[in-house]
Amino acid sequence: MHKLSQPIEQELAQSKLFSRRRVLTAAGTLLCLPVFPKMAMASTVLAVRTWPASEYTRVTLELDSELKAEHFTLENPHRIVVDINGLNMSPALGKLVSDIKPDDPYIETLRVGQNRPGVVRIVMDLKQAIAPQVFTLKPIGEYQYRLVLDLYPLIAQDPLLAFLKDQPKLSGDDPLAKVLSELNRSLPPTASAEQPVVPRSLTPEKSTTSIATPNSSGRRRVLTVAIDPGHGGEDPGAVGKGGTREKDIVLQIGKRLKAKIDGTPGMRAYLTRDADYFVPLHVRVEKARRVKADLFISIHADAFVRPTAGGSSVYVLSSRGASSTAARWLAKKENAADLIGGVNIGNQNNQVAKLLLDLSTTAQIKDSIQVADAMLNELEGVYRLHKPQVEYAGFAVLKAPDIPSVLVETSFISNPSEERLLRSRAHQEKIVSALHAGVSKFFTQNPHLAMAD
């Protein structure tokens, strides 16, 4: 082994000594430096969205990290102030101002600015007094963290009162007439503007079918059908390859079905949502019960991983498990709507929600199967069926304890051919006619449902 020459050995030794001194000097310098707290990076606003509706207006900020917000309200005039911590002004936040529409029922104007370092303040001038809810949502699906501002009216809108506003004059035999009388007596003076105006008598402009049966006797009442267009607002539902959103299609079909039912003597329809906003699953059930619905129809447009899957399906509630793996998968997907749409868990009455979703009866399921069979037979002539029999699964939205309830998957929006059909007005009308015929057949076969109490 060769020895290093003396000059090289001395150079290495000096180099090591210098390195040792440099490290010690650097360490000493670090010890002398003042210690500053680590500055957190400000969050980035990915998107802002507003969802105005008669029931409430929702403002959503989507961010890349979870934030905390504080809020308070002011009067004379009515305002809400929201301070968001860990945020700086950005062009995305500026878009909030232009997103507010003149016809928004709750927000007059909106201002946003940097209140202080790391805190953005949003001020909304309001058209009426509100009961706000401000909460955050964890990432799910296509969404990152969301800060949600829900502006509800101070006096909550009653589904029954809103429904009765649009109804013709009620006869004394109608069970809703008694409810209306009791409501009018119990309303506080501040809610007098919410009292329904008594409209013209019941004379539909157009009728296609009557549910009256030749053998029925006694007084008859008007039957109420609750139509539930699925998803809405933050929850688009399934999205087709061509960009068609389930929430838009089912709302169109729901409105068409309502018009057809309203034009049928002896029937009327109620929509659980009539615009693009989100309604929690148990609230949909509560709404149907509140208007004393005799039937509940939830309308959807199916989706699957294979684009070749297609056809219409009708589902009812199962108390013993799903009828197929696909039915179980679909129920799980539909039941996740609350997570995607955004529910304020901290504000829910869990006991009431659980009660509503655990009281389904054998009689309710039996009647649901009957109406589902009638609808499936009619849908078979429209296009094709996904399966020739009624399917079963644990859909949360079908768990009304006292209302026959069905969920209709009109077609597969994930199938390009069926996506095009769903966008067609003519095809929508065929679906509506089939559902209407199924409803009429069910009520005709059960004339006791139309007898006055």
TIFIVEX-724319 format. One line per field, with one value per residue (C-alpha): x, y, z. Coordinates in Angstrom, 1 decimal. Example, Ala and Ser with C-alpha at 12.3 -4.5 7.8 and 13.67 -1.06 7.14 Angstrom:
BEGIN
x (12.3 13.7)
y (-4.5 -1.1)
z (7.8 7.1)
END
This chain:
BEGIN
x (0.0 1.4 1.9 0.6 3.3 3.9 2.6 -0.7 -1.1 -0.6 -3.2 -5.8 -5.2 -5.6 -8.7 -10.3 -9.4 -11.0 -14.2 -14.4 -14.0 -16.6 -19.2 -18.5 -18.7 -22.0 -23.5 -22.5 -24.1 -27.3 -27.5 -27.2 -30.0 -33.5 -36.1 -39.2 -42.4 -43.0 -45.3 -48.2 -48.8 -52.1 -54.8 -55.7 -59.3 -60.0 -63.5 -66.5 -70.1 -73.5 -76.9 -79.8 -83.2 -86.5 -85.7 -82.2 -79.1 -75.8 -72.4 -69.5 -65.8 -63.6 -60.1 -56.9 -56.9 -59.3 -60.0 -61.8 -64.4 -66.2 -69.4 -71.9 -75.1 -76.1 -79.4 -80.7 -79.9 -79.6 -76.1 -73.9 -70.1 -67.8 -64.1 -62.1 -58.7 -55.6 -56.7 -55.5 -57.4 -57.4 -59.2 -61.3 -62.7 -63.5 -65.7 -68.1 -69.3 -70.4 -72.0 -74.7 -77.8 -80.5 -83.2 -81.4 -84.0 -81.6 -78.5 -78.8 -75.0 -71.7 -68.4 -65.1 -61.7 -58.5 -59.6 -56.1 -53.1 -54.3 -58.0 -60.4 -63.8 -67.0 -69.9 -73.4 -76.1 -79.3 -82.9 -84.4 -83.4 -81.7 -80.7 -77.2 -75.3 -71.5 -69.6 -66.8 -66.7 -63.9 -62.7 -65.0 -65.4 -64.2 -64.3 -61.5 -62.1 -65.3 -66.4 -70.2 -72.4 -76.1 -78.5 -81.9 -84.9 -85.3 -88.9 -88.4 -90.4 -93.0 -93.2 -97.0 -97.7 -95.5 -97.4 -100.8 -100.0 -100.0 -103.2 -106.7 -109.4 -109.5 -112.8 -113.8 -113.2 -109.5 -107.3 -105.1 -108.0 -108.1 -104.3 -104.5 -107.2 -105.1 -101.9 -103.7 -104.9 -101.4 -99.4 -97.7 -98.5 -95.0 -95.8 -99.1 -97.4 -96.8 -100.5 -101.6 -103.9 -107.1 -107.0 -109.6 -111.7 -110.3 -110.7 -107.5 -106.9 -105.9 -106.7 -105.5 -106.6 -109.0 -108.2 -111.9 -113.2 -116.7 -117.2 -116.0 -118.5 -118.5 -116.7 -113.3 -110.3 -107.4 -104.3 -100.9 -97.8 -94.4 -91.8 -88.2 -85.7 -82.4 -79.2 -78.9 -76.7 -73.3 -74.2 -74.4 -75.1 -73.7 -72.2 -72.3 -69.4 -71.0 -71.2 -74.8 -75.5 -78.0 -79.3 -80.4 -82.1 -84.1 -85.3 -86.6 -88.3 -89.7 -91.2 -92.8 -94.2 -95.6 -97.4 -98.9 -100.1 -101.5 -103.5 -105.1 -108.5 -108.1 -104.3 -101.8 -98.0 -95.4 -91.7 -89.1 -86.9 -87.9 -84.5 -80.8 -80.1 -79.4 -81.9 -80.6 -82.1 -84.0 -85.4 -86.8 -88.7 -89.8 -91.2 -93.2 -94.7 -95.3 -97.5 -99.3 -98.2 -99.9 -96.9 -93.2 -91.3 -87.5 -86.2 -82.6 -80.4 -78.1 -74.4 -71.9 -68.3 -69.1 -70.6 -72.6 -74.8 -78.3 -82.0 -84.6 -85.0 -87.4 -86.3 -88.1 -86.8 -85.5 -85.4 -83.3 -80.6 -80.2 -81.6 -78.3 -74.7 -75.5 -78.5 -76.3 -73.7 -76.3 -77.9 -74.5 -73.8 -77.2 -77.0 -73.7 -75.6 -75.6 -71.8 -71.3 -74.2 -73.0 -75.0 -74.3 -73.9 -73.7 -77.1 -79.0 -81.5 -80.0 -82.8 -85.5 -83.5 -83.0 -86.6 -87.7 -85.3 -86.1 -89.9 -90.5 -93.4 -94.3 -97.4 -95.4 -93.0 -95.9 -97.6 -94.3 -93.8 -97.2 -96.6 -93.1 -94.5 -97.0 -94.2 -91.8 -94.5 -95.1 -91.3 -90.8 -92.6 -90.4 -87.0 -85.7 -85.4 -82.1 -83.7 -87.2 -88.2 -88.4 -85.2 -84.6 -82.0 -81.6 -82.1 -82.3 -84.7 -87.3 -87.6 -90.8 -92.7 -96.2 -95.8 -95.4 -92.0 -90.1 -86.8 -86.8 -83.5 -84.8 -81.7 -77.9 -76.4 -73.0 -74.2 -73.5 -76.6 -78.9 -77.3 -78.4 -81.9 -82.2 -81.4 -84.2 -87.5 -89.4 -87.8 -88.4 -92.0 -92.2 -90.6 -93.1 -96.1 -94.9 -94.5 -97.9 -99.6 -98.0 -99.2 -102.7 -102.9 -101.7 -104.4 -107.1 -106.2 -106.3 -109.5 -109.6 -106.6 -108.8 -111.7 -112.2 -111.3)
y (0.0 3.3 6.1 9.5 12.1 14.5 17.6 15.8 14.5 18.0 19.4 16.8 17.5 21.3 20.6 18.6 21.2 24.0 21.9 21.4 25.1 26.0 23.7 25.0 28.6 28.0 26.3 29.2 31.6 29.7 29.8 33.5 34.0 35.0 32.2 33.1 31.0 29.1 31.0 29.0 29.1 30.8 28.5 28.7 29.2 26.7 27.7 29.7 28.8 30.2 28.3 30.7 29.2 30.1 27.8 29.0 30.4 28.5 30.1 27.6 28.3 25.3 25.4 23.3 23.1 23.3 26.8 28.2 31.0 33.2 35.0 37.4 39.2 42.8 44.6 47.9 46.9 43.1 41.9 38.9 39.2 36.2 36.3 33.5 32.8 31.7 33.3 36.2 37.9 36.3 36.7 33.7 35.5 38.5 36.4 36.0 39.6 38.9 35.6 37.3 37.6 40.3 37.7 36.0 35.8 36.5 38.4 42.0 42.7 41.1 42.7 40.9 42.2 41.7 42.6 42.1 39.9 36.3 37.2 37.7 39.3 38.7 41.1 40.3 42.9 40.9 41.3 39.8 38.5 35.1 32.2 31.4 28.1 28.2 24.9 23.0 19.8 17.3 16.3 13.9 12.8 15.6 18.2 19.4 21.2 23.3 26.2 26.4 29.5 28.6 31.5 30.3 32.7 33.6 32.2 28.8 28.1 25.4 22.9 22.6 26.3 26.7 23.8 25.1 28.5 26.9 24.8 25.5 26.0 23.0 21.2 20.5 16.8 17.3 16.4 19.4 21.8 20.9 21.3 24.6 25.9 24.8 26.4 29.7 29.9 29.1 31.4 34.3 37.8 38.1 35.2 36.5 37.2 33.5 32.6 31.1 33.0 31.1 30.5 29.6 26.4 23.0 23.1 21.7 23.2 19.8 16.3 13.1 10.4 10.2 7.9 7.5 4.0 3.0 0.8 3.3 5.0 7.8 11.1 11.3 13.4 14.7 12.4 13.9 12.6 13.8 13.9 14.0 15.0 13.5 15.4 19.2 22.1 20.9 17.4 17.0 13.3 11.2 13.0 11.6 11.5 14.5 16.5 15.9 16.2 13.9 16.7 18.7 15.9 14.6 18.1 18.5 15.1 15.9 19.2 17.5 14.8 17.3 19.2 15.9 14.9 18.4 18.1 14.8 15.1 13.8 14.1 16.9 16.8 18.3 18.8 18.3 20.7 22.9 24.4 23.7 23.4 20.6 18.9 16.4 12.9 12.9 16.4 15.0 12.4 15.0 17.2 14.4 13.6 17.2 17.6 14.4 12.7 9.4 8.4 9.3 9.0 9.7 10.2 9.5 8.7 5.7 5.3 2.5 1.9 0.1 2.5 -0.4 -0.8 0.6 0.4 1.6 0.3 0.7 0.1 -0.2 -0.3 -3.6 -4.4 -7.5 -6.4 -5.7 -7.9 -7.8 -6.6 -3.8 -2.7 -2.6 -0.6 1.9 2.4 3.1 5.6 7.4 7.3 9.2 12.3 14.0 13.8 15.2 17.7 19.0 18.5 20.4 17.4 19.6 21.1 17.9 16.4 12.9 11.4 12.7 11.6 8.1 7.8 8.7 6.2 3.3 3.1 1.6 -0.9 -4.1 -2.4 0.5 -1.9 -4.0 -0.9 0.3 -3.0 -2.7 0.8 -0.1 -3.1 -0.8 1.7 -1.0 -2.5 1.0 1.8 -1.5 0.1 3.2 1.9 -1.2 -2.4 -3.0 -5.9 -7.3 -7.2 -4.7 -4.5 -3.9 -2.0 0.1 3.6 6.2 8.4 5.6 5.2 7.1 4.9 5.7 6.5 4.0 5.0 4.1 5.1 5.3 5.0 6.4 5.4 5.1 8.6 6.8 5.2 7.6 6.5 6.8 10.1 11.5 10.1 11.7 15.1 14.7 16.3 13.7 10.9 12.7 12.9 9.2 8.5 10.9 9.3 5.8 7.0 8.8 5.7 3.6 6.0 6.1 2.3 2.0 4.4 2.8 -0.6 1.0 3.1 3.2 5.6 8.2 7.9 10.9 10.4)
z (0.0 -1.1 1.5 0.7 0.1 3.0 1.3 0.4 4.0 5.3 2.8 3.9 7.6 7.0 4.9 7.7 10.3 8.1 7.7 11.4 12.1 9.4 11.0 14.5 13.3 11.5 14.5 16.7 14.2 14.2 18.0 17.9 15.4 16.7 16.4 14.4 14.3 11.1 8.8 7.5 3.8 2.9 1.5 -2.2 -3.4 -6.1 -6.9 -5.6 -6.3 -5.3 -5.3 -4.9 -4.2 -2.5 0.4 1.1 -0.7 -0.4 -1.0 -1.3 -1.3 -2.4 -1.0 -1.0 2.8 5.7 7.1 10.1 9.8 12.2 11.4 12.9 11.8 11.9 11.7 10.2 7.5 7.7 7.0 7.6 8.1 7.6 8.5 7.0 8.7 6.7 3.5 1.2 -1.5 -5.0 -8.3 -7.5 -4.4 -6.5 -8.7 -5.7 -6.3 -9.9 -8.9 -6.9 -9.1 -8.8 -8.2 -5.3 -2.5 0.3 -0.9 -2.1 -2.6 -1.6 -0.7 -0.1 0.9 3.0 6.5 8.0 7.2 6.7 7.2 4.3 5.2 3.3 3.9 2.5 2.4 2.9 1.6 4.8 8.2 8.1 10.2 8.9 9.0 8.4 8.3 6.6 4.6 4.1 0.6 -1.2 -4.8 -7.1 -4.3 -2.0 1.3 1.2 3.4 3.1 4.0 4.1 4.4 5.6 6.3 9.9 9.7 8.0 4.9 5.6 2.7 3.2 3.1 0.0 -1.6 -0.8 -2.3 -5.7 -5.1 -6.3 -3.6 -1.3 -0.6 2.9 2.3 1.5 4.4 3.6 4.1 7.8 8.0 6.3 8.7 11.7 10.2 9.5 13.1 14.5 12.3 14.1 12.9 11.3 9.1 7.7 4.3 4.1 4.2 1.0 -1.2 -2.0 -5.8 -8.3 -8.1 -9.2 -12.9 -14.6 -18.1 -19.5 -18.4 -19.8 -17.3 -14.5 -11.5 -10.7 -10.9 -11.9 -8.7 -6.2 -3.9 -1.4 -1.4 -3.2 -2.3 -4.4 -4.2 -3.7 -5.5 -4.2 -7.1 -6.0 -8.6 -7.3 -6.4 -7.1 -6.2 -5.1 -6.0 -9.8 -9.6 -12.5 -15.4 -18.9 -21.4 -23.2 -20.0 -19.3 -15.6 -13.9 -11.6 -14.7 -16.5 -13.6 -12.7 -16.3 -16.1 -12.7 -13.8 -16.9 -14.7 -12.2 -15.1 -16.3 -12.9 -12.1 -15.4 -14.2 -12.3 -8.8 -8.6 -7.8 -7.6 -5.3 -6.1 -3.3 -5.3 -8.2 -9.0 -8.9 -5.1 -2.7 -0.4 2.2 1.9 5.1 4.3 1.1 3.1 5.6 2.9 1.4 4.8 5.5 2.4 3.2 0.0 -1.0 -3.2 -3.4 -6.7 -6.7 -10.2 -11.2 -14.2 -13.6 -14.2 -14.3 -15.0 -18.3 -20.9 -22.5 -19.4 -20.2 -19.7 -17.1 -13.6 -10.7 -7.1 -3.8 -0.3 1.1 4.8 4.2 1.8 -1.8 -4.6 -6.5 -6.2 -8.7 -6.6 -3.4 -5.3 -6.6 -3.2 -1.6 -4.3 -4.0 -0.2 -0.4 -1.8 1.6 1.7 -1.8 -1.6 1.8 5.0 8.2 10.4 13.6 12.9 12.2 14.7 14.5 16.6 14.2 11.1 12.6 13.5 10.0 8.4 10.7 10.7 7.3 7.4 5.6 4.2 2.8 1.0 -0.3 -1.8 -3.2 -5.0 -6.6 -8.0 -9.0 -11.0 -12.7 -13.7 -14.9 -17.2 -18.7 -19.0 -21.0 -23.9 -23.9 -24.6 -22.8 -19.3 -17.4 -15.6 -16.1 -12.5 -9.6 -7.6 -3.9 -2.0 1.2 -0.3 2.4 0.4 0.2 4.0 4.6 7.1 5.8 2.0 -0.8 -2.3 -5.5 -7.1 -10.9 -12.8 -16.1 -18.2 -17.9 -18.4 -18.6 -21.8 -24.7 -26.6 -23.6 -22.6 -26.0 -25.5 -22.0 -23.4 -26.0 -25.0 -26.9 -25.0 -21.7 -22.6 -23.2 -19.8 -18.2 -19.9 -18.7 -15.1 -15.2 -16.6 -13.8 -11.1 -12.6 -12.7 -9.1 -7.8 -10.0 -8.4 -5.0 -5.0 -1.2 -1.2 -2.8 -0.4 1.9 5.5)
END
